[in-house]
């Protein structure tokens, strides 16, 4: 039964409106009064051809030619310069706490000098190097 109704709707899409008492001519007249109907009617009058089905709804990717770069130095360094101001990161004591928990001579430290002193020296060198 449903297949028969679907077949009739495929044959005549205006059938539901006619069953509700609105003829095809009256429906088209009412649709032509609306702004959308007027725009559609004007477009159909200009085109005089049936709408075409699109093969894809996505835009196709375009390949663009790459810019030619004469030297590798220009490629890697570019035309924009980085800011020349160096800001030092604030001192973060939390990373030192995990180091201090190991003690002066942790099991992985094979040297005779204090592990904490070596790390303090390393931190200072990194901080000074970062300020240059």
N, CA, C and O atoms as a GROMACS GRO file, in nm:
protein
  528
    1UNK      N    1   0.082  -0.119   0.000
    1UNK     CA    2   0.000   0.000   0.000
    1UNK      C    3   0.086   0.126   0.000
    1UNK      O    4   0.060   0.220  -0.075
    2UNK      N    5   0.192   0.129   0.087
    2UNK     CA    6   0.278   0.247   0.093
    2UNK      C    7   0.350   0.270  -0.039
    2UNK      O    8   0.374   0.384  -0.080
    3UNK      N    9   0.384   0.159  -0.105
    3UNK     CA   10   0.451   0.173  -0.234
    3UNK      C   11   0.360   0.235  -0.338
    3UNK      O   12   0.405   0.311  -0.424
    4UNK      N   13   0.234   0.205  -0.331
    4UNK     CA   14   0.139   0.263  -0.426
    4UNK      C   15   0.123   0.413  -0.403
    4UNK      O   16   0.117   0.491  -0.498
    5UNK      N   17   0.117   0.453  -0.275
    5UNK     CA   18   0.106   0.596  -0.242
    5UNK      C   19   0.232   0.669  -0.287
    5UNK      O   20   0.225   0.778  -0.343
    6UNK      N   21   0.350   0.608  -0.261
    6UNK     CA   22   0.476   0.670  -0.302
    6UNK      C   23   0.484   0.683  -0.453
    6UNK      O   24   0.532   0.783  -0.504
    7UNK      N   25   0.436   0.583  -0.525
    7UNK     CA   26   0.438   0.588  -0.671
    7UNK      C   27   0.347   0.699  -0.722
    7UNK      O   28   0.381   0.767  -0.819
    8UNK      N   29   0.230   0.717  -0.659
    8UNK     CA   30   0.140   0.824  -0.700
    8UNK      C   31   0.200   0.962  -0.670
    8UNK      O   32   0.185   1.054  -0.750
    9UNK      N   33   0.269   0.975  -0.556
    9UNK     CA   34   0.333   1.103  -0.524
    9UNK      C   35   0.448   1.133  -0.619
    9UNK      O   36   0.472   1.248  -0.654
   10UNK      N   37   0.519   1.030  -0.662
   10UNK     CA   38   0.624   1.050  -0.761
   10UNK      C   39   0.566   1.095  -0.894
   10UNK      O   40   0.625   1.178  -0.964
   11UNK      N   41   0.451   1.041  -0.929
   11UNK     CA   42   0.388   1.076  -1.056
   11UNK      C   43   0.330   1.216  -1.052
   11UNK      O   44   0.340   1.290  -1.150
   12UNK      N   45   0.268   1.255  -0.937
   12UNK     CA   46   0.206   1.386  -0.924
   12UNK      C   47   0.238   1.444  -0.787
   12UNK      O   48   0.168   1.412  -0.690
   13UNK      N   49   0.342   1.528  -0.774
   13UNK     CA   50   0.379   1.584  -0.645
   13UNK      C   51   0.276   1.682  -0.587
   13UNK      O   52   0.283   1.714  -0.468
   14UNK      N   53   0.183   1.728  -0.666
   14UNK     CA   54   0.081   1.821  -0.619
   14UNK      C   55  -0.038   1.749  -0.557
   14UNK      O   56  -0.132   1.814  -0.511
   15UNK      N   57  -0.036   1.617  -0.556
   15UNK     CA   58  -0.148   1.538  -0.505
   15UNK      C   59  -0.184   1.569  -0.360
   15UNK      O   60  -0.303   1.580  -0.330
   16UNK      N   61  -0.087   1.584  -0.267
   16UNK     CA   62  -0.126   1.616  -0.129
   16UNK      C   63  -0.202   1.749  -0.118
   16UNK      O   64  -0.294   1.761  -0.038
   17UNK      N   65  -0.163   1.848  -0.200
   17UNK     CA   66  -0.232   1.977  -0.197
   17UNK      C   67  -0.374   1.964  -0.252
   17UNK      O   68  -0.467   2.026  -0.202
   18UNK      N   69  -0.388   1.883  -0.357
   18UNK     CA   70  -0.522   1.862  -0.414
   18UNK      C   71  -0.612   1.787  -0.316
   18UNK      O   72  -0.732   1.813  -0.309
   19UNK      N   73  -0.554   1.695  -0.242
   19UNK     CA   74  -0.633   1.623  -0.141
   19UNK      C   75  -0.677   1.716  -0.028
   19UNK      O   76  -0.779   1.691   0.036
   20UNK      N   77  -0.602   1.823  -0.005
   20UNK     CA   78  -0.639   1.921   0.097
   20UNK      C   79  -0.728   2.031   0.040
   20UNK      O   80  -0.766   2.124   0.112
   21UNK      N   81  -0.763   2.022  -0.087
   21UNK     CA   82  -0.857   2.117  -0.145
   21UNK      C   83  -0.792   2.233  -0.217
   21UNK      O   84  -0.862   2.329  -0.251
   22UNK      N   85  -0.664   2.228  -0.243
   22UNK     CA   86  -0.594   2.336  -0.312
   22UNK      C   87  -0.548   2.284  -0.448
   22UNK      O   88  -0.465   2.194  -0.456
   23UNK      N   89  -0.603   2.341  -0.553
   23UNK     CA   90  -0.568   2.293  -0.687
   23UNK      C   91  -0.428   2.340  -0.725
   23UNK      O   92  -0.371   2.429  -0.662
   24UNK      N   93  -0.375   2.278  -0.829
   24UNK     CA   94  -0.240   2.310  -0.875
   24UNK      C   95  -0.231   2.456  -0.919
   24UNK      O   96  -0.132   2.523  -0.887
   25UNK      N   97  -0.330   2.506  -0.990
   25UNK     CA   98  -0.328   2.643  -1.039
   25UNK      C   99  -0.332   2.743  -0.922
   25UNK      O  100  -0.258   2.841  -0.921
   26UNK      N  101  -0.420   2.717  -0.825
   26UNK     CA  102  -0.430   2.807  -0.709
   26UNK      C  103  -0.301   2.805  -0.627
   26UNK      O  104  -0.257   2.908  -0.576
   27UNK      N  105  -0.241   2.689  -0.613
   27UNK     CA  106  -0.115   2.678  -0.539
   27UNK      C  107  -0.006   2.759  -0.608
   27UNK      O  108   0.068   2.832  -0.541
   28UNK      N  109   0.006   2.748  -0.739
   28UNK     CA  110   0.107   2.823  -0.813
   28UNK      C  111   0.082   2.973  -0.806
   28UNK      O  112   0.177   3.051  -0.799
   29UNK      N  113  -0.044   3.014  -0.806
   29UNK     CA  114  -0.077   3.156  -0.793
   29UNK      C  115  -0.037   3.208  -0.655
   29UNK      O  116   0.019   3.317  -0.643
   30UNK      N  117  -0.066   3.131  -0.552
   30UNK     CA  118  -0.031   3.172  -0.415
   30UNK      C  119   0.122   3.177  -0.397
   30UNK      O  120   0.175   3.266  -0.332
   31UNK      N  121   0.188   3.080  -0.454
   31UNK     CA  122   0.335   3.080  -0.445
   31UNK      C  123   0.395   3.198  -0.519
   31UNK      O  124   0.496   3.254  -0.476
   32UNK      N  125   0.335   3.237  -0.631
   32UNK     CA  126   0.387   3.350  -0.709
   32UNK      C  127   0.371   3.482  -0.635
   32UNK      O  128   0.440   3.578  -0.667
   33UNK      N  129   0.282   3.490  -0.539
   33UNK     CA  130   0.262   3.613  -0.463
   33UNK      C  131   0.372   3.635  -0.358
   33UNK      O  132   0.399   3.748  -0.320
   34UNK      N  133   0.434   3.528  -0.314
   34UNK     CA  134   0.537   3.542  -0.209
   34UNK      C  135   0.667   3.593  -0.272
   34UNK      O  136   0.689   3.574  -0.391
   35UNK      N  137   0.754   3.659  -0.194
   35UNK     CA  138   0.881   3.710  -0.248
   35UNK      C  139   0.970   3.598  -0.303
   35UNK      O  140   1.036   3.615  -0.406
   36UNK      N  141   0.971   3.485  -0.235
   36UNK     CA  142   1.052   3.374  -0.284
   36UNK      C  143   0.996   3.319  -0.415
   36UNK      O  144   1.071   3.287  -0.507
   37UNK      N  145   0.866   3.309  -0.422
   37UNK     CA  146   0.802   3.263  -0.545
   37UNK      C  147   0.827   3.358  -0.661
   37UNK      O  148   0.847   3.313  -0.774
   38UNK      N  149   0.825   3.488  -0.634
   38UNK     CA  150   0.851   3.586  -0.739
   38UNK      C  151   0.995   3.575  -0.789
   38UNK      O  152   1.020   3.581  -0.909
   39UNK      N  153   1.087   3.558  -0.697
   39UNK     CA  154   1.228   3.544  -0.737
   39UNK      C  155   1.249   3.416  -0.816
   39UNK      O  156   1.320   3.415  -0.916
   40UNK      N  157   1.186   3.308  -0.772
   40UNK     CA  158   1.198   3.182  -0.844
   40UNK      C  159   1.135   3.190  -0.982
   40UNK      O  160   1.190   3.139  -1.079
   41UNK      N  161   1.021   3.254  -0.991
   41UNK     CA  162   0.954   3.268  -1.120
   41UNK      C  163   1.037   3.353  -1.215
   41UNK      O  164   1.050   3.318  -1.333
   42UNK      N  165   1.095   3.463  -1.166
   42UNK     CA  166   1.179   3.548  -1.250
   42UNK      C  167   1.302   3.473  -1.297
   42UNK      O  168   1.343   3.486  -1.413
   43UNK      N  169   1.362   3.394  -1.209
   43UNK     CA  170   1.481   3.319  -1.246
   43UNK      C  171   1.448   3.211  -1.349
   43UNK      O  172   1.524   3.189  -1.443
   44UNK      N  173   1.334   3.146  -1.332
   44UNK     CA  174   1.295   3.043  -1.429
   44UNK      C  175   1.261   3.104  -1.564
   44UNK      O  176   1.285   3.042  -1.668
   45UNK      N  177   1.204   3.224  -1.564
   45UNK     CA  178   1.173   3.290  -1.690
   45UNK      C  179   1.301   3.329  -1.764
   45UNK      O  180   1.305   3.322  -1.887
   46UNK      N  181   1.404   3.368  -1.691
   46UNK     CA  182   1.530   3.406  -1.755
   46UNK      C  183   1.603   3.282  -1.806
   46UNK      O  184   1.658   3.283  -1.916
   47UNK      N  185   1.605   3.178  -1.725
   47UNK     CA  186   1.685   3.061  -1.760
   47UNK      C  187   1.620   2.978  -1.870
   47UNK      O  188   1.688   2.938  -1.965
   48UNK      N  189   1.493   2.951  -1.858
   48UNK     CA  190   1.418   2.869  -1.954
   48UNK      C  191   1.481   2.730  -1.972
   48UNK      O  192   1.468   2.667  -2.077
   49UNK      N  193   1.548   2.684  -1.869
   49UNK     CA  194   1.605   2.549  -1.874
   49UNK      C  195   1.588   2.486  -1.736
   49UNK      O  196   1.577   2.555  -1.634
   50UNK      N  197   1.588   2.356  -1.736
   50UNK     CA  198   1.570   2.283  -1.611
   50UNK      C  199   1.695   2.294  -1.524
   50UNK      O  200   1.807   2.301  -1.576
   51UNK      N  201   1.677   2.296  -1.394
   51UNK     CA  202   1.795   2.299  -1.307
   51UNK      C  203   1.882   2.175  -1.329
   51UNK      O  204   1.831   2.066  -1.355
   52UNK      N  205   2.011   2.193  -1.318
   52UNK     CA  206   2.104   2.083  -1.339
   52UNK      C  207   2.154   2.031  -1.204
   52UNK      O  208   2.171   2.106  -1.108
   53UNK      N  209   2.177   1.904  -1.201
   53UNK     CA  210   2.226   1.840  -1.080
   53UNK      C  211   2.377   1.862  -1.071
   53UNK      O  212   2.449   1.844  -1.169
   54UNK      N  213   2.423   1.900  -0.953
   54UNK     CA  214   2.566   1.921  -0.933
   54UNK      C  215   2.635   1.788  -0.912
   54UNK      O  216   2.582   1.699  -0.845
   55UNK      N  217   2.753   1.773  -0.970
   55UNK     CA  218   2.827   1.648  -0.954
   55UNK      C  219   2.893   1.640  -0.818
   55UNK      O  220   2.918   1.530  -0.767
   56UNK      N  221   2.922   1.755  -0.757
   56UNK     CA  222   2.986   1.756  -0.625
   56UNK      C  223   2.946   1.884  -0.553
   56UNK      O  224   2.931   1.990  -0.615
   57UNK      N  225   2.930   1.874  -0.424
   57UNK     CA  226   2.897   1.992  -0.344
   57UNK      C  227   3.021   2.052  -0.279
   57UNK      O  228   3.010   2.150  -0.206
   58UNK      N  229   3.136   1.995  -0.305
   58UNK     CA  230   3.260   2.043  -0.247
   58UNK      C  231   3.343   2.112  -0.354
   58UNK      O  232   3.338   2.074  -0.471
   59UNK      N  233   3.417   2.211  -0.315
   59UNK     CA  234   3.504   2.278  -0.410
   59UNK      C  235   3.627   2.192  -0.435
   59UNK      O  236   3.676   2.123  -0.345
   60UNK      N  237   3.674   2.196  -0.554
   60UNK     CA  238   3.793   2.118  -0.590
   60UNK      C  239   3.917   2.192  -0.542
   60UNK      O  240   3.923   2.315  -0.551
   61UNK      N  241   4.017   2.120  -0.492
   61UNK     CA  242   4.140   2.188  -0.449
   61UNK      C  243   4.215   2.243  -0.569
   61UNK      O  244   4.217   2.185  -0.677
   62UNK      N  245   4.276   2.356  -0.546
   62UNK     CA  246   4.354   2.420  -0.653
   62UNK      C  247   4.501   2.412  -0.616
   62UNK      O  248   4.539   2.428  -0.500
   63UNK      N  249   4.582   2.386  -0.715
   63UNK     CA  250   4.726   2.387  -0.691
   63UNK      C  251   4.781   2.522  -0.735
   63UNK      O  252   4.755   2.568  -0.846
   64UNK      N  253   4.856   2.583  -0.648
   64UNK     CA  254   4.916   2.712  -0.677
   64UNK      C  255   5.066   2.694  -0.692
   64UNK      O  256   5.125   2.612  -0.621
   65UNK      N  257   5.128   2.766  -0.781
   65UNK     CA  258   5.273   2.752  -0.797
   65UNK      C  259   5.345   2.806  -0.673
   65UNK      O  260   5.306   2.908  -0.616
   66UNK      N  261   5.450   2.736  -0.633
   66UNK     CA  262   5.529   2.778  -0.518
   66UNK      C  263   5.616   2.898  -0.556
   66UNK      O  264   5.658   2.912  -0.671
   67UNK      N  265   5.641   2.981  -0.457
   67UNK     CA  266   5.727   3.095  -0.483
   67UNK      C  267   5.870   3.045  -0.502
   67UNK      O  268   5.915   2.956  -0.430
   68UNK      N  269   5.937   3.102  -0.596
   68UNK     CA  270   6.075   3.059  -0.618
   68UNK      C  271   6.166   3.132  -0.519
   68UNK      O  272   6.155   3.253  -0.500
   69UNK      N  273   6.254   3.057  -0.458
   69UNK     CA  274   6.348   3.112  -0.360
   69UNK      C  275   6.488   3.092  -0.416
   69UNK      O  276   6.528   2.980  -0.449
   70UNK      N  277   6.561   3.200  -0.425
   70UNK     CA  278   6.693   3.195  -0.489
   70UNK      C  279   6.794   3.122  -0.402
   70UNK      O  280   6.873   3.042  -0.453
   71UNK      N  281   6.793   3.148  -0.271
   71UNK     CA  282   6.894   3.087  -0.183
   71UNK      C  283   6.826   3.022  -0.064
   71UNK      O  284   6.719   3.065  -0.020
   72UNK      N  285   6.890   2.919  -0.013
   72UNK     CA  286   6.836   2.850   0.104
   72UNK      C  287   6.834   2.939   0.227
   72UNK      O  288   6.747   2.925   0.312
   73UNK      N  289   6.929   3.030   0.237
   73UNK     CA  290   6.933   3.121   0.351
   73UNK      C  291   6.804   3.201   0.359
   73UNK      O  292   6.751   3.222   0.468
   74UNK      N  293   6.753   3.246   0.244
   74UNK     CA  294   6.628   3.322   0.242
   74UNK      C  295   6.510   3.236   0.283
   74UNK      O  296   6.417   3.283   0.347
   75UNK      N  297   6.515   3.108   0.246
   75UNK     CA  298   6.406   3.018   0.282
   75UNK      C  299   6.400   2.996   0.432
   75UNK      O  300   6.293   3.007   0.492
   76UNK      N  301   6.513   2.967   0.492
   76UNK     CA  302   6.514   2.932   0.634
   76UNK      C  303   6.503   3.054   0.725
   76UNK      O  304   6.449   3.043   0.835
   77UNK      N  305   6.552   3.167   0.682
   77UNK     CA  306   6.547   3.285   0.768
   77UNK      C  307   6.430   3.377   0.736
   77UNK      O  308   6.387   3.453   0.823
   78UNK      N  309   6.378   3.372   0.618
   78UNK     CA  310   6.260   3.448   0.582
   78UNK      C  311   6.284   3.597   0.577
   78UNK      O  312   6.395   3.644   0.602
   79UNK      N  313   6.178   3.669   0.543
   79UNK     CA  314   6.190   3.814   0.531
   79UNK      C  315   6.153   3.885   0.661
   79UNK      O  316   6.196   3.998   0.683
   80UNK      N  317   6.075   3.820   0.747
   80UNK     CA  318   6.038   3.882   0.874
   80UNK      C  319   6.142   3.849   0.979
   80UNK      O  320   6.189   3.735   0.989
   81UNK      N  321   6.177   3.947   1.055
   81UNK     CA  322   6.274   3.927   1.162
   81UNK      C  323   6.199   3.903   1.294
   81UNK      O  324   6.094   3.960   1.318
   82UNK      N  325   6.255   3.818   1.376
   82UNK     CA  326   6.198   3.794   1.507
   82UNK      C  327   6.228   3.912   1.598
   82UNK      O  328   6.324   3.984   1.574
   83UNK      N  329   6.149   3.934   1.700
   83UNK     CA  330   6.177   4.043   1.793
   83UNK      C  331   6.313   4.021   1.860
   83UNK      O  332   6.349   3.908   1.893
   84UNK      N  333   6.386   4.128   1.879
   84UNK     CA  334   6.520   4.118   1.936
   84UNK      C  335   6.522   4.130   2.088
   84UNK      O  336   6.629   4.123   2.148
   85UNK      N  337   6.408   4.148   2.148
   85UNK     CA  338   6.405   4.159   2.294
   85UNK      C  339   6.391   4.020   2.354
   85UNK      O  340   6.307   3.940   2.311
   86UNK      N  341   6.473   3.992   2.452
   86UNK     CA  342   6.466   3.864   2.522
   86UNK      C  343   6.408   3.888   2.661
   86UNK      O  344   6.458   3.972   2.736
   87UNK      N  345   6.308   3.818   2.692
   87UNK     CA  346   6.249   3.827   2.825
   87UNK      C  347   6.284   3.702   2.901
   87UNK      O  348   6.267   3.590   2.852
   88UNK      N  349   6.333   3.720   3.019
   88UNK     CA  350   6.369   3.605   3.101
   88UNK      C  351   6.242   3.548   3.164
   88UNK      O  352   6.153   3.620   3.208
   89UNK      N  353   6.238   3.418   3.165
   89UNK     CA  354   6.126   3.352   3.231
   89UNK      C  355   6.139   3.372   3.381
   89UNK      O  356   6.251   3.374   3.433
   90UNK      N  357   6.028   3.386   3.451
   90UNK     CA  358   6.038   3.402   3.596
   90UNK      C  359   6.098   3.276   3.659
   90UNK      O  360   6.077   3.165   3.612
   91UNK      N  361   6.172   3.298   3.765
   91UNK     CA  362   6.234   3.184   3.833
   91UNK      C  363   6.124   3.096   3.891
   91UNK      O  364   6.033   3.143   3.958
   92UNK      N  365   6.137   2.971   3.862
   92UNK     CA  366   6.036   2.875   3.907
   92UNK      C  367   6.100   2.782   4.009
   92UNK      O  368   6.173   2.690   3.972
   93UNK      N  369   6.072   2.802   4.136
   93UNK     CA  370   6.135   2.718   4.238
   93UNK      C  371   6.078   2.576   4.242
   93UNK      O  372   6.137   2.488   4.304
   94UNK      N  373   5.964   2.553   4.177
   94UNK     CA  374   5.903   2.420   4.187
   94UNK      C  375   5.987   2.313   4.118
   94UNK      O  376   5.986   2.198   4.162
   95UNK      N  377   6.060   2.348   4.011
   95UNK     CA  378   6.143   2.248   3.946
   95UNK      C  379   6.263   2.212   4.032
   95UNK      O  380   6.314   2.100   4.023
   96UNK      N  381   6.309   2.304   4.115
   96UNK     CA  382   6.422   2.276   4.204
   96UNK      C  383   6.381   2.184   4.318
   96UNK      O  384   6.463   2.108   4.370
   97UNK      N  385   6.256   2.192   4.358
   97UNK     CA  386   6.212   2.108   4.469
   97UNK      C  387   6.224   1.961   4.437
   97UNK      O  388   6.263   1.881   4.523
   98UNK      N  389   6.189   1.923   4.314
   98UNK     CA  390   6.200   1.782   4.277
   98UNK      C  391   6.345   1.737   4.273
   98UNK      O  392   6.375   1.621   4.301
   99UNK      N  393   6.436   1.829   4.238
   99UNK     CA  394   6.579   1.796   4.237
   99UNK      C  395   6.629   1.782   4.380
   99UNK      O  396   6.706   1.691   4.409
  100UNK      N  397   6.587   1.870   4.467
  100UNK     CA  398   6.634   1.866   4.606
  100UNK      C  399   6.586   1.743   4.681
  100UNK      O  400   6.650   1.700   4.778
  101UNK      N  401   6.477   1.686   4.639
  101UNK     CA  402   6.428   1.565   4.706
  101UNK      C  403   6.526   1.449   4.690
  101UNK      O  404   6.527   1.357   4.772
  102UNK      N  405   6.609   1.452   4.585
  102UNK     CA  406   6.705   1.344   4.562
  102UNK      C  407   6.822   1.352   4.659
  102UNK      O  408   6.889   1.251   4.682
  103UNK      N  409   6.847   1.468   4.716
  103UNK     CA  410   6.958   1.484   4.810
  103UNK      C  411   7.088   1.518   4.739
  103UNK      O  412   7.091   1.530   4.616
  104UNK      N  413   7.194   1.534   4.817
  104UNK     CA  414   7.324   1.570   4.762
  104UNK      C  415   7.386   1.460   4.677
  104UNK      O  416   7.451   1.489   4.577
  105UNK      N  417   7.367   1.335   4.715
  105UNK     CA  418   7.427   1.223   4.644
  105UNK      C  419   7.321   1.117   4.615
  105UNK      O  420   7.316   1.015   4.684
  106UNK      N  421   7.236   1.140   4.515
  106UNK     CA  422   7.132   1.040   4.482
  106UNK      C  423   7.197   0.914   4.423
  106UNK      O  424   7.313   0.917   4.382
  107UNK      N  425   7.122   0.804   4.418
  107UNK     CA  426   7.179   0.677   4.370
  107UNK      C  427   7.229   0.682   4.226
  107UNK      O  428   7.322   0.608   4.191
  108UNK      N  429   7.169   0.765   4.140
  108UNK     CA  430   7.211   0.771   4.000
  108UNK      C  431   7.332   0.861   3.977
  108UNK      O  432   7.384   0.864   3.866
  109UNK      N  433   7.378   0.935   4.079
  109UNK     CA  434   7.486   1.033   4.064
  109UNK      C  435   7.620   0.965   4.096
  109UNK      O  436   7.647   0.936   4.212
  110UNK      N  437   7.706   0.939   3.993
  110UNK     CA  438   7.830   0.865   4.018
  110UNK      C  439   7.948   0.952   4.060
  110UNK      O  440   8.054   0.898   4.092
  111UNK      N  441   7.935   1.083   4.063
  111UNK     CA  442   8.048   1.172   4.089
  111UNK      C  443   8.068   1.197   4.238
  111UNK      O  444   7.984   1.161   4.321
  112UNK      N  445   8.180   1.260   4.269
  112UNK     CA  446   8.213   1.289   4.409
  112UNK      C  447   8.158   1.424   4.454
  112UNK      O  448   8.140   1.444   4.574
  113UNK      N  449   8.131   1.515   4.362
  113UNK     CA  450   8.077   1.647   4.402
  113UNK      C  451   7.926   1.638   4.426
  113UNK      O  452   7.861   1.541   4.386
  114UNK      N  453   7.873   1.739   4.491
  114UNK     CA  454   7.731   1.741   4.528
  114UNK      C  455   7.644   1.758   4.403
  114UNK      O  456   7.671   1.841   4.317
  115UNK      N  457   7.541   1.677   4.396
  115UNK     CA  458   7.444   1.686   4.285
  115UNK      C  459   7.371   1.820   4.287
  115UNK      O  460   7.349   1.880   4.182
  116UNK      N  461   7.334   1.866   4.405
  116UNK     CA  462   7.261   1.993   4.416
  116UNK      C  463   7.347   2.111   4.372
  116UNK      O  464   7.296   2.202   4.307
  117UNK      N  465   7.474   2.111   4.405
  117UNK     CA  466   7.562   2.219   4.362
  117UNK      C  467   7.580   2.217   4.211
  117UNK      O  468   7.582   2.323   4.147
  118UNK      N  469   7.593   2.098   4.153
  118UNK     CA  470   7.608   2.088   4.008
  118UNK      C  471   7.483   2.140   3.938
  118UNK      O  472   7.492   2.210   3.836
  119UNK      N  473   7.367   2.106   3.990
  119UNK     CA  474   7.243   2.153   3.930
  119UNK      C  475   7.227   2.304   3.946
  119UNK      O  476   7.178   2.371   3.855
  120UNK      N  477   7.266   2.357   4.061
  120UNK     CA  478   7.259   2.502   4.083
  120UNK      C  479   7.348   2.576   3.984
  120UNK      O  480   7.309   2.679   3.930
  121UNK      N  481   7.467   2.523   3.960
  121UNK     CA  482   7.558   2.582   3.861
  121UNK      C  483   7.497   2.576   3.722
  121UNK      O  484   7.504   2.673   3.646
  122UNK      N  485   7.438   2.462   3.688
  122UNK     CA  486   7.373   2.447   3.558
  122UNK      C  487   7.258   2.546   3.540
  122UNK      O  488   7.246   2.609   3.435
  123UNK      N  489   7.174   2.560   3.643
  123UNK     CA  490   7.062   2.656   3.638
  123UNK      C  491   7.113   2.798   3.615
  123UNK      O  492   7.057   2.872   3.534
  124UNK      N  493   7.218   2.835   3.685
  124UNK     CA  494   7.273   2.970   3.670
  124UNK      C  495   7.327   2.993   3.530
  124UNK      O  496   7.307   3.100   3.472
  125UNK      N  497   7.396   2.891   3.473
  125UNK     CA  498   7.450   2.905   3.337
  125UNK      C  499   7.337   2.920   3.235
  125UNK      O  500   7.347   3.001   3.143
  126UNK      N  501   7.233   2.844   3.252
  126UNK     CA  502   7.120   2.852   3.159
  126UNK      C  503   7.051   2.988   3.172
  126UNK      O  504   7.013   3.047   3.070
  127UNK      N  505   7.034   3.037   3.293
  127UNK     CA  506   6.970   3.166   3.314
  127UNK      C  507   7.052   3.279   3.252
  127UNK      O  508   6.997   3.368   3.188
  128UNK      N  509   7.184   3.276   3.271
  128UNK     CA  510   7.271   3.380   3.214
  128UNK      C  511   7.270   3.371   3.061
  128UNK      O  512   7.264   3.473   2.992
  129UNK      N  513   7.275   3.249   3.010
  129UNK     CA  514   7.275   3.230   2.865
  129UNK      C  515   7.142   3.280   2.805
  129UNK      O  516   7.141   3.333   2.693
  130UNK      N  517   7.033   3.265   2.877
  130UNK     CA  518   6.903   3.311   2.828
  130UNK      C  519   6.890   3.461   2.827
  130UNK      O  520   6.807   3.515   2.753
  131UNK      N  521   6.969   3.531   2.906
  131UNK     CA  522   6.961   3.677   2.912
  131UNK      C  523   7.043   3.744   2.805
  131UNK      O  524   7.030   3.865   2.783
  132UNK      N  525   7.129   3.670   2.737
  132UNK     CA  526   7.212   3.730   2.632
  132UNK      C  527   7.132   3.768   2.511
  132UNK      O  528   7.188   3.819   2.414
   0.00000   0.00000   0.00000
